Amino acid sequence: MPLIRSILHMVWMTLTVIPWALAVVIAAPFLNSRQIYAMCAGWLRLAVNSGTLILGIENRVTGMENLPTGKTSAAVLLVKHQSTWETFAMVALMPHPLAYVFKKELLYVPFFGWAMARMDMIHIDRSQRSQAFSKVVAQGKRLMSQGTWVIMFPEGTRIDRGKKGVYKSGGTRLAIETGAPVIPIAVTSAKCWPRKAFIKTPGIVDFSIGKPISSVGRKPDELMREVEGWIEAEMHRLDPEAYEATGTVATAPQ
């Protein structure tokens, strides 16, 4: 049954992403950035809803009260990355528009990437490191002044269930440069949608939102260690079976 569900979901995603992406590309010259975001967010919500209906994947969110409440309150969301699921679901779950920081190569992905290129997000050339970070800071300041939150995956790539990647300090550097608080978020998506797996299984994906961490007066590496400590300890709490299987020890929050 999971195989059949996964095939049906893939077919559904393919059939819907093509007309959606073409509509975004055609309409983009006549729309402002908020309207383009609304079009794209609509498809991402459809993707999440179809994941619930077809795959049986449901979201359980805790800690929404920890998110900033002001209309233009800034935030840098640093999120555990285990699968494609959270890249779709975060847009559907968050009360503010989001701007992802991602490598520019994704813009060349047929249809999905073409639509992303029309959105007001932060795509970087990782071969130009210093210039890339300057671009992230400049665009991050502008977007957050408009009430858009910047979202980053500090491990840089999807990580297998029960494992921990290397937490890079780009997100905390951005927060310090802009004065925005950091919001750590733990996600257990690999329980249902494993990294690089075609077959998905029904279940509950937990999104646990931590309390804001001030970036004022902090150093990037030291702040990232606190973020890493909270996220990894929370992952052990949310999905203990995964870490028992790998023998990974929780990192205590600082």
C-alpha positions as CSV (number, residue, x, y, z in Angstrom):
1,M,0.0,0.0,0.0
2,P,2.8,2.6,0.8
3,L,4.2,1.9,-2.7
4,I,0.8,2.5,-4.4
5,R,0.3,5.7,-2.3
6,S,3.8,6.9,-3.2
7,I,3.2,6.4,-6.9
8,L,-0.2,8.2,-6.8
9,H,1.3,11.1,-4.9
10,M,4.2,11.4,-7.4
11,V,1.7,11.4,-10.3
12,W,-0.4,14.0,-8.6
13,M,2.6,16.3,-7.8
14,T,3.8,16.0,-11.4
15,L,0.3,16.8,-12.9
16,T,-0.1,19.8,-10.7
17,V,3.4,21.3,-10.7
18,I,3.6,21.8,-14.5
19,P,0.5,24.0,-14.9
20,W,1.2,25.8,-11.7
21,A,4.8,26.6,-12.6
22,L,3.8,27.8,-16.1
23,A,1.1,30.0,-14.6
24,V,3.6,31.6,-12.3
25,V,6.1,32.2,-15.1
26,I,3.4,33.7,-17.3
27,A,1.8,35.8,-14.6
28,A,5.0,37.0,-12.8
29,P,5.6,40.1,-14.9
30,F,2.1,41.4,-14.0
31,L,2.3,40.7,-10.2
32,N,4.1,42.0,-7.2
33,S,6.3,39.8,-5.0
34,R,3.5,39.2,-2.5
35,Q,1.1,38.0,-5.1
36,I,3.7,35.7,-6.7
37,Y,4.4,34.3,-3.2
38,A,0.7,33.7,-2.7
39,M,0.5,31.7,-5.9
40,C,3.5,29.6,-5.0
41,A,2.4,29.1,-1.4
42,G,-1.0,27.9,-2.7
43,W,0.6,25.1,-4.6
44,L,2.9,24.2,-1.6
45,R,-0.2,24.0,0.6
46,L,-1.8,21.8,-2.0
47,A,1.3,19.6,-1.9
48,V,1.1,19.2,1.9
49,N,-2.7,18.6,1.8
50,S,-2.2,15.9,-0.9
51,G,0.5,14.4,1.3
52,T,-1.9,14.0,4.1
53,L,-4.7,12.7,1.9
54,I,-2.7,10.4,-0.3
55,L,0.3,9.4,1.8
56,G,-1.3,9.7,5.2
57,I,1.4,12.1,6.5
58,E,0.1,14.5,9.2
59,N,1.8,17.4,10.9
60,R,1.8,18.0,14.6
61,V,3.1,21.5,15.6
62,T,4.2,22.6,19.0
63,G,5.6,25.9,20.1
64,M,3.7,28.2,17.8
65,E,3.5,30.6,20.7
66,N,7.3,31.1,20.5
67,L,7.1,32.8,17.1
68,P,7.3,36.6,17.0
69,T,3.9,38.2,16.7
70,G,4.5,41.6,15.2
71,K,3.5,42.2,11.6
72,T,7.1,43.1,10.6
73,S,8.9,41.3,13.4
74,A,12.1,39.8,12.1
75,A,13.2,36.2,12.5
76,V,15.8,33.7,11.2
77,L,14.3,30.2,11.2
78,L,17.0,27.5,11.6
79,V,15.4,24.1,10.8
80,K,16.4,20.5,11.0
81,H,16.4,19.1,7.5
82,Q,15.5,15.4,6.9
83,S,13.4,15.4,3.7
84,T,11.6,17.4,1.1
85,W,8.5,17.5,3.3
86,E,9.6,20.4,5.5
87,T,10.5,22.6,2.5
88,F,6.8,22.4,1.5
89,A,5.3,22.3,5.0
90,M,7.1,25.3,6.5
91,V,5.4,27.6,4.0
92,A,2.0,26.1,4.8
93,L,2.6,26.3,8.6
94,M,4.2,29.7,9.2
95,P,2.1,32.8,9.7
96,H,4.6,35.0,7.8
97,P,5.9,34.7,4.2
98,L,9.2,32.9,4.1
99,A,12.4,33.4,2.1
100,Y,14.6,30.4,1.7
101,V,18.3,30.7,1.2
102,F,19.3,28.2,-1.4
103,K,22.0,27.4,-4.1
104,K,21.2,28.9,-7.4
105,E,21.5,25.5,-9.2
106,L,17.9,24.8,-8.0
107,L,16.6,27.5,-10.3
108,Y,17.4,25.2,-13.3
109,V,15.1,22.4,-12.1
110,P,12.4,22.2,-14.7
111,F,9.1,23.8,-13.8
112,F,9.6,24.0,-10.0
113,G,12.9,25.9,-10.3
114,W,11.5,28.2,-13.0
115,A,8.7,29.2,-10.6
116,M,11.2,29.6,-7.7
117,A,13.2,32.0,-9.9
118,R,10.2,34.4,-9.9
119,M,9.9,34.5,-6.1
120,D,11.7,37.1,-3.9
121,M,14.1,34.6,-2.2
122,I,17.8,34.4,-1.7
123,H,19.7,32.2,-4.2
124,I,23.4,32.2,-3.9
125,D,26.5,31.2,-5.9
126,R,28.4,29.1,-3.4
127,S,31.6,29.5,-5.4
128,Q,31.7,33.1,-4.4
129,R,31.6,32.8,-0.7
130,S,32.2,36.3,0.6
131,Q,30.1,37.9,-2.1
132,A,27.4,35.3,-1.5
133,F,27.2,36.1,2.2
134,S,27.1,39.8,1.6
135,K,24.1,39.2,-0.7
136,V,22.4,37.1,2.0
137,V,22.8,39.9,4.5
138,A,21.6,42.6,2.1
139,Q,18.6,40.7,0.9
140,G,17.9,39.3,4.4
141,K,17.7,42.9,5.9
142,R,15.3,44.0,3.1
143,L,13.0,41.0,3.3
144,M,12.8,41.0,7.1
145,S,12.0,44.7,7.1
146,Q,8.9,43.8,5.1
147,G,7.8,41.1,7.5
148,T,9.3,38.1,5.6
149,W,11.2,35.6,7.7
150,V,14.4,34.0,6.4
151,I,14.6,30.3,6.7
152,M,17.8,28.2,6.5
153,F,18.8,24.6,7.0
154,P,22.1,24.9,9.1
155,E,23.2,21.3,8.2
156,G,23.1,22.4,4.5
157,T,21.5,19.2,3.2
158,R,19.0,16.5,4.1
159,I,20.2,14.3,7.0
160,D,19.3,10.6,7.6
161,R,17.0,9.8,10.5
162,G,18.9,9.5,13.7
163,K,21.9,11.3,12.4
164,K,23.4,14.7,12.8
165,G,25.2,16.8,10.2
166,V,27.7,19.6,10.5
167,Y,25.9,22.8,11.7
168,K,27.3,25.7,9.7
169,S,27.2,29.2,11.1
170,G,25.7,31.1,8.1
171,G,22.3,31.4,9.7
172,T,23.6,32.8,13.0
173,R,26.0,35.1,11.1
174,L,22.9,36.5,9.3
175,A,21.0,36.9,12.5
176,I,23.8,38.8,14.2
177,E,24.3,41.0,11.2
178,T,20.6,41.9,11.0
179,G,19.9,41.9,14.8
180,A,17.1,39.3,14.2
181,P,16.4,36.6,16.8
182,V,17.0,32.9,15.9
183,I,14.1,30.4,16.0
184,P,15.4,26.8,16.2
185,I,13.0,24.2,14.8
186,A,13.2,20.4,15.1
187,V,11.5,18.2,12.5
188,T,11.0,14.4,12.4
189,S,10.0,14.2,8.7
190,A,12.3,11.2,8.0
191,K,9.9,9.0,10.0
192,C,7.5,9.2,7.1
193,W,9.6,10.6,4.2
194,P,13.2,9.2,4.4
195,R,16.0,11.0,2.6
196,K,16.2,10.0,-1.1
197,A,13.4,7.4,-0.6
198,F,10.6,7.0,-3.1
199,I,8.3,5.1,-0.8
200,K,6.7,7.2,2.0
201,T,4.8,5.8,4.9
202,P,1.8,7.2,6.9
203,G,2.5,8.8,10.2
204,I,2.9,12.0,12.2
205,V,5.7,14.5,11.5
206,D,6.5,16.7,14.5
207,F,7.5,20.3,14.1
208,S,8.8,21.6,17.5
209,I,9.4,25.4,17.6
210,G,11.9,26.6,20.2
211,K,11.9,29.9,22.0
212,P,13.6,32.8,20.2
213,I,17.3,33.2,20.9
214,S,18.6,36.7,20.8
215,S,21.5,37.3,18.5
216,V,22.6,40.6,20.1
217,G,26.1,40.5,21.4
218,R,26.7,36.9,20.3
219,K,29.4,35.2,18.2
220,P,28.2,33.1,15.2
221,D,29.9,29.8,16.2
222,E,28.8,30.1,19.9
223,L,25.3,31.0,19.0
224,M,25.1,28.1,16.5
225,R,26.3,25.7,19.2
226,E,23.3,26.7,21.3
227,V,21.0,26.2,18.3
228,E,22.5,22.8,17.5
229,G,22.2,21.8,21.2
230,W,18.6,22.6,21.4
231,I,17.6,21.1,18.0
232,E,19.5,17.8,18.6
233,A,18.3,17.4,22.2
234,E,14.7,18.0,20.9
235,M,15.2,15.4,18.1
236,H,16.2,12.8,20.7
237,R,13.1,13.6,22.7
238,L,10.7,13.5,19.7
239,D,12.2,10.5,18.0
240,P,14.1,8.4,20.6
241,E,13.8,5.2,18.6
242,A,15.9,6.6,15.8
243,Y,18.7,7.6,18.1
244,E,18.7,4.3,20.0
245,A,19.2,2.5,16.8
246,T,22.2,4.5,15.8
247,G,23.7,4.9,19.3
248,T,23.8,8.7,19.0
249,V,24.0,10.6,22.2
250,A,22.0,13.8,22.7
251,T,23.8,17.1,22.9
252,A,22.6,19.1,25.9
253,P,21.5,22.7,25.1
254,Q,23.9,25.4,26.3
